[in-house]
Amino acid sequence: MAQITYKNLRKFNLVMAALHFAQGVAVLLLSKAFSLPVTGTYLTFNKTTMHLVPASTTLFNLRLAYLIVAFFFLSALAHLIVATVYNKRYNRDLKLGINKVRWVEYSLSASVMMVAIGLLVGIYDLASLVMIFVLISIMNLMGLVMEVHNQTTRRTNWLSYFIGCWAGLAPWAVVAFYMGLGAHQGSRAPTFVYWIFVSIFVFFSCFALNMVLQYKKIGPWKNYLYGERAYIILSLVAKSLLAWQVFAGTLRP
């Protein structure tokens, strides 16, 4: 395997920017107009029963393709930034064992990915979708805290890692609940949704595993750049896998 250098990592980021951008454009151009409702739930007074009862209204319709395009473009922009205007700072941070841009980008793109998955299983309530977004965002920002905090510790402190895992598991548990509830009520989600659930959960878990291998310095992960490249590859594969599974299941003309 070729040695990983800052120079070839820069080229790798440029290639990744192009691949993410190209896939985002492809999804935008090829997808049919498929929208899902985003709703709000509130209480209303029933004059017949003289009780407060729950009601809901559709706040707006959201095209699923726009979410796919959003996380592709966010990744493309992040890769382009670290390969150009931010490259010197990016390289200095890598030498210290940190990549701030990565975690900021993941806090947005991975959160959008999880919102898309939530919509596919019937989570339409705006407040629930916002909480899913925020929890996944917190999970990834805890990765940033992990790297920043451990700049000042003699031994690796795993507190932020475990907090991030806890925050990240909650949305997956909610999605699993909705899938199970639908199946129990006789409205089983399409098969491709189950494949999405399993495959993306596995890839999200691989990000956590990659961090463990980096901090434990196991095998080639002794070189922080190896773990950095692994993050980049995982990001591309996870986003591509989600996007084209969604496209095949719901967006294909």
N, C-alpha and C positions, 0 to 999 in steps of 0.2 A: 504494500500500500504506500502510495506517495506521501512524502512528509507534508504535514499541514503547515503552511506559512501564512503570515499576514497578507502577503501579496496574493497568493492563490485563494485565500479566504475572501479577499475583496472581490476578485473575479467571480467567485462562487455566489456572493451576495448579488452581484449584478445579474447573473444568470437566473437566480431565484426571483429577483424583481421582475424580470421579463416573463418568466413562467407563470407567476401569480397574475400579472397584469393580463397576459394573453388569455388565461382561463376565465378571468373576470369578464373580459370583452366577449368571449365565446358564449358564456352563459347569458349575458345580456342580449346578444343578438339572436341566439337560438331558442330561448325559452318562450313558451306561450304565456299569455297574461293570466296567471293563476294567483288569486288573492285569498287571504284568510282574514276573518274578522278579528279585530282587537276590541274587546268589550270592557265595560265598566259595570260593577255591581253596586247596588245601593238599596236602601230601605224605602218602601212606600207604604202608605196607610191604606188598608183595605176597609172601605166603609161598610161592607157587608159583614165581615167577621169582626170588625173593630179591632184589628190587630195590625202590627207592622209586619210586612212580609218582604222577602227579598225580590228584587227585580233587576234586570240587566238591560243594557242598551249597547248597540254597536257604536263605538266611538269613531272608528275608521277601518278601512280595509287595507291590508298590507300585502304587497306583492312579494311572494317568497323569493323570487329571483333577485330582488334588490338586496336582501340579506346576504345571499351568496356572493353577489358582486361586491358588497361592502367589505366582507372579511378578506376577499382576494385583494382588493385595492388597498386596504389597510396594510396587509403584509407586503405588497409590492412597494408601497411608499416607505415602509420601515427599512426594507432591504436596500432601496435606492439611497436613503439618507445615510446609512452606515457605510455604504460603499463610496460616497461622494463627500458631501459637506461635513459629515461627522466622522469621517474615517480615521483621522488622527486621534481623536478622543476615544473612538471605538477601540482602536488598537491599544491605547494606554490602559483603558478599562479592562480589556481582555488579559493584559499582563498581570492585573491585580485580581483576576478571577471574578469579573463582574461584567454584565451587559445590561445597562439600564434600559436601552431602547427595546430590547427583546421583551422585557416584562411589561413595559408600557403598551407595546403593540399587542401582546397576548391579552392584556387586561381588557382590550377593546375587541379584538378579532375573535378570541375564544368565547367571549361573552355573547357576541352576535351569533356565533355558531350554536351556542346552547339555547338561545332564544328561538332559533330556527327549529331545533329539535323539539323544543317545548310546543311550538305551534303545531308541529306534525302529529303530536299525540293528543291535541285538543286543549292545550292550556292557552286560552284566549284572553283571560282576564289581564288587563293592563298592569295592575299592581303586582300580580304574580310574575309576569314577564319581567318587570322592572327588578323585582327581588332576585330572580334568576340571574339577570344580567349583573347585578351588583355583587352577588355571592361569587360568581365565577371571576369577576374583576378582582375582588378581594383575594381570592385564591392565587391569582397570578401576581398581584402586587406583594403578596407574602413571599413570593419567590425573590422579588426585588429586595424586600426587607432582609431575607435570608442572606443574600450576597452582600448587602451593605453592612449589616450587623457583624457578619463574620470577618469583616476587614479589621475589626478591633478585638477579636477574641483569640486566645491561645489555642483553645480546643473548639471544634465545631459546635455551635449552639443550634439545636434542632427545633427550638420552640416555634419559630415562625413557620417552619416547614409543616409541623403538625397542625398548627392553626389553619394554614392554607389548605391542607388535605381535608380538614373538618368542614371548612366553608365550601370546598369544591364538591364534596360528597352529597351535600343537601339537595342541590338541583337534580342530581342523578336519581336520588331517592324519590323526589317528587315526580319526575318523569316516569320512573318505574311504577309508582302508585297509579298514575293516570293510565298507563298501559294495562296494568292489572285490573283496574276498575272497569275499563272499557271491555276487556275480555270477559270479566264476570257478568257484565250486563248484556253480553251477546253482541258487542260491537268491537270485535277484535281489530286492532290496527293492521294495515296492510303489511305483508311480509317484509317489504323493503325497509319499513320503519324499525322492525326488530333487528335487521342487519345493521342499520345505522346505529341503533342503541349499543349493540355489542361492539362493533368495530371502532366507533369513536370513543367509547368508554375505555377500550383497550389502549388506544393511542394516547388519550389523555393520561392514562396511568403510566405510559412509557415516559412521558415528560417527567413525572415524579421520580421514576426509576433512574432516569438519566442524571438527575440532580444527586441522587444517592451515590451513584457510581462516581460522579465527579468529586464529591466531598470525601468519599472513601478511598479515592485514587486507585481504583481497581483496574488493572491492565492498562489499556491505552488511554483510559480516562485520567491517568496521571497528568496527561497534557490537557490543560483546560480547553485548548483549541479543538481537541477531538470531541469533547462534549458540546462545544459550541456548534460544530458542524452537525452533530447528531440532532441538536435542537432544530437546526435549519431544515434538515431532511424530514424530521418528524412533523414539523409544521406544514411543509409542502404536502406530504402524503396525507395527513389528517384532513386538511382543507380540501384537497382534491377528491379524496374518498367521500367526504360528506357531500360535496357539491355535485358530483356526478351520480351518486346514489339518489339524491333528491331530484336531479334532472331526469333520471331514468324513471323514477316513480311518479313524479307529478308535473314536471315542467316540459317534458318532451312533447313537441307539437303532434 
